[in-house]
Amino acid sequence: MIAPEQILSKVKQLPMLSTAVVRVAELARDERSSAADFEKVIRPDPALTANLLRIVNSAYFGLRKRAESVRQAVTLLGVRRTSEVAAAAALAPIIPGRLPGYQVEASAFWLHSVAVAVLSERLSGELGVKRPDLTFTAGLLHDVGKLAIGAFVEEASAEILARVREGGLTLVSAEREVLGVDHTEVGATVSEAWRLPQAVVDVARWHHAPGEAPARADRMLVDLVHVADALSHSLGMGTDIGEMARTVEVGTETRLGIRARRLERVAGESLDEIRDLARQLTPASGGNR
């Protein structure tokens, strides 16, 4: 069995996320940013530009007129939404046709990622949390570790599945017992290699165990994505092999100040938006298809 250190070393070979996405996220948080600033960052990346314009001009956004340039897209869509779409446009090309080891097609992984992003953002608005740009992006990228560790999970899938289905372990615990690392640790490693904001790195690392997040982490954001992840499973949009359900960690709802009934309402109200947005954001083509 390959050593955990070797896995963490190899996962850094995952194709890089466009560096423009990090800069776009920074611009979205700066009130002085203009459409021209976004264009300067995005336009030098032809693939990102093409994907962004394809998504922006989709039926989902229903723009009054077609965006022919990045600057027009930002003007028509707004700074926050442009940041979210840029993250989706950058992630799309690096998702393989199928996630090895997780028995999940790319479309299911994409639906789950979009579901967690939308639900995180909805919960953020429900609770009056003013960080929508990071909330959507953190939700979208929370499971990026699965893209990187999938090949190793596939090699040990029988043993991992047995520990989940027969031993009663969570997927994360089973991965850690068998491989020495799990997709959350790997996700944090990849996110750091991509130079994503620390808050997004922390979500990738702690979204299965928000209570263990260090004091320096944005615990509110970790809690939001953790709950959104559980809600996505309740809607049948999960991706964990062998696990029948996902529960919210004890204490999370109390920290957020939200009750189960309210969560169910948010999930129900988000269902159509998730499906529509996932359909519009689905990659036209991916690097490994």
Rosetta blueprint (number, residue, H / E / L):
1 M L
2 I L
3 A L
4 P H
5 E H
6 Q H
7 I H
8 L H
9 S H
10 K H
11 V H
12 K L
13 Q L
14 L L
15 P L
16 M L
17 L L
18 S L
19 T H
20 A H
21 V H
22 V H
23 R H
24 V H
25 A H
26 E H
27 L H
28 A H
29 R L
30 D L
31 E L
32 R L
33 S L
34 S L
35 A H
36 A H
37 D H
38 F H
39 E H
40 K H
41 V H
42 I H
43 R L
44 P L
45 D L
46 P H
47 A H
48 L H
49 T H
50 A H
51 N H
52 L H
53 L H
54 R H
55 I H
56 V H
57 N L
58 S L
59 A L
60 Y L
61 F L
62 G L
63 L L
64 R L
65 K L
66 R L
67 A L
68 E L
69 S L
70 V H
71 R H
72 Q H
73 A H
74 V H
75 T H
76 L H
77 L H
78 G L
79 V H
80 R H
81 R H
82 T H
83 S H
84 E H
85 V H
86 A H
87 A H
88 A H
89 A H
90 A H
91 L H
92 A H
93 P H
94 I H
95 I L
96 P L
97 G L
98 R E
99 L E
100 P L
101 G L
102 Y L
103 Q L
104 V E
105 E E
106 A H
107 S H
108 A H
109 F H
110 W H
111 L H
112 H H
113 S H
114 V H
115 A H
116 V H
117 A H
118 V H
119 L H
120 S H
121 E H
122 R H
123 L H
124 S H
125 G H
126 E H
127 L L
128 G L
129 V L
130 K L
131 R L
132 P H
133 D H
134 L H
135 T H
136 F H
137 T H
138 A H
139 G H
140 L H
141 L H
142 H L
143 D L
144 V H
145 G H
146 K H
147 L H
148 A H
149 I H
150 G H
151 A H
152 F H
153 V H
154 E H
155 E H
156 A L
157 S H
158 A H
159 E H
160 I H
161 L H
162 A H
163 R H
164 V H
165 R H
166 E L
167 G L
168 G L
169 L L
170 T L
171 L H
172 V H
173 S H
174 A H
175 E H
176 R H
177 E H
178 V H
179 L H
180 G L
181 V L
182 D L
183 H H
184 T H
185 E H
186 V H
187 G H
188 A H
189 T H
190 V H
191 S H
192 E H
193 A H
194 W L
195 R L
196 L L
197 P L
198 Q H
199 A H
200 V H
201 V H
202 D H
203 V H
204 A H
205 R H
206 W H
207 H L
208 H L
209 A L
210 P H
211 G H
212 E H
213 A L
214 P L
215 A L
216 R L
217 A L
218 D L
219 R H
220 M H
221 L H
222 V H
223 D H
224 L H
225 V H
226 H H
227 V H
228 A H
229 D H
230 A H
231 L H
232 S H
233 H H
234 S H
235 L L
236 G L
237 M L
238 G L
239 T L
240 D L
241 I L
242 G L
243 E L
244 M L
245 A L
246 R L
247 T L
248 V L
249 E L
250 V L
251 G L
252 T H
253 E H
254 T H
255 R H
256 L H
257 G L
258 I L
259 R L
260 A H
261 R H
262 R H
263 L H
264 E H
265 R H
266 V H
267 A H
268 G H
269 E H
270 S H
271 L H
272 D H
273 E H
274 I H
275 R H
276 D H
277 L H
278 A H
279 R H
280 Q H
281 L H
282 T L
283 P L
284 A L
285 S L
286 G L
287 G L
288 N L
289 R L
